[in-house]
């Protein structure tokens, strides 16, 4: 009888533990770390050149402040000395007034209608006579060859 009583006393705490485990509310799951921010959308892969200022169709006053911009190409100064090869994905700006974009792959010659910005300039001031003018921005490689798709013409009216 002592053994039975001893086992009963031992079984009581075990039964209480089992009952508590079965009836307790489930523990909340660990909170997951917040999801990582989505990766930014890739930049446009099609290179382009454009005027950040002035806007196409703008009325301007001389001297006209122009800001050049591009995507998909790095604007860099032309290397010093004789250039024997071009650096891929790098170019510099050229500006022409009342001239159309040159054909891709053709040389943009200095002084023949074109202002050369071989130091990697990103803006310029230019005098315009009163009236309507086409401003053409072109990006050329280190050998001054027009880079594909990197030319834009806008029209402005000078007061």
Secondary structure, DSSP 8 states (H G I E B T S, - for coil): -HHHHHHHHHHHHHHHHHHHHHHS--------------------SS-EEEEEES-TT-EE-SSEEEEEEEESSEE----SS---S--TTEEEEEEEES-----TT-B--BTTTEEEETT---EEEE---SEEEEEEEEEE-TT-BEEEEEEEEEEEEE-
